[in-house]
Amino acid sequence: MSVSITLLDPTSERAPVARALTPRPASLDGLAVALLDISKARGNVLLDRLAELLSARGLRVNRYKKPTFTRPAPSALRQQIAADNQLVIEGLAD
């Protein structure tokens, strides 16, 4: 099933771009999950708990942190996350 949704880029997108959702894996078994802390207060609290739950299921969990929430993640960080993981969970707060 192919699903398409409209995402708006809060950084300065002038016209919405249609993007297809990335296919979801049938199972999480054997996958590496990136937990990305965007550096907002208490986002790590959520990610700490998720790390516990995912690790208890036998998943490999890799933690990452953006230098600041005010800017997109640096290119090198995005590339590292993509190279080492199949899934990403981003921790937001507020």
JOVEN-V801322 format. One record per residue. N is the residue number from 1. PHI is phi as a letter, one per 30 degrees, with the letter a starting at -180 (none if undefined). PSI is psi in degrees with one decimal (NA if undefined). D_CENTER is the distance of its C-alpha to the mean C-alpha in Angstrom with 2 decimals. Layout:
n = [N N]
phi = [PHI PHI]
psi = [PSI PSI]
d_center = [D_CENTER D_CENTER]
//
This chain:
n = [1 2 3 4 5 6 7 8 9 10 11 12 13 14 15 16 17 18 19 20 21 22 23 24 25 26 27 28 29 30 31 32 33 34 35 36 37 38 39 40 41 42 43 44 45 46 47 48 49 50 51 52 53 54 55 56 57 58 59 60 61 62 63 64 65 66 67 68 69 70 71 72 73 74 75 76 77 78 79 80 81 82 83 84 85 86 87 88 89 90 91 92 93 94]
phi = [none c c b b c c c d d d l d c b d c d b d d d e d d d b c e i c c c c c c d d i c e i d d d d d d d d d d d d d d d i d d c c c b b d d a d d b d d e e d d d d d e d d c b c b b b c c c b j]
psi = [128.5 125.5 136.3 132.5 163.5 123.5 138.0 130.3 115.1 -4.0 -24.6 22.8 128.9 -32.2 134.2 144.3 129.6 127.4 136.7 144.5 144.6 135.6 138.3 143.1 148.4 -28.8 154.2 -7.3 128.0 1.7 152.7 135.7 125.8 131.8 114.1 115.4 122.1 7.5 26.6 151.6 132.7 2.8 -31.7 -26.3 -47.8 -47.5 -34.2 -44.9 -42.1 -40.1 -42.6 -48.2 -43.8 -41.0 -38.3 -26.1 1.1 12.0 149.0 125.0 127.0 131.2 141.0 157.0 130.2 149.1 -31.7 148.1 -10.2 -8.5 157.3 157.5 141.1 149.0 -43.0 -38.6 -44.4 -41.4 -40.5 -45.0 -46.5 -37.1 -32.6 -3.8 157.9 -18.9 152.0 134.4 124.7 127.3 116.5 160.3 178.4 NA]
d_center = [22.65 21.14 19.51 19.14 17.88 18.29 15.50 16.89 15.66 16.66 17.53 20.72 20.46 24.05 23.82 21.06 19.94 19.76 16.81 16.74 13.90 12.59 14.72 13.52 14.91 18.18 17.50 15.01 17.96 17.69 14.02 11.88 8.60 6.47 6.18 5.62 8.67 9.58 13.17 14.43 17.02 16.32 12.52 13.23 15.46 12.92 10.79 14.22 15.24 12.29 12.97 16.58 16.21 14.17 16.54 19.45 18.61 18.90 15.39 14.57 11.94 11.03 10.37 9.65 10.77 11.34 15.12 15.28 13.60 16.29 15.14 12.35 10.91 13.86 14.30 15.02 11.80 9.84 12.55 12.43 8.84 9.95 13.26 12.57 10.04 10.10 6.97 3.29 3.39 3.74 7.50 9.96 13.68 17.07]
//
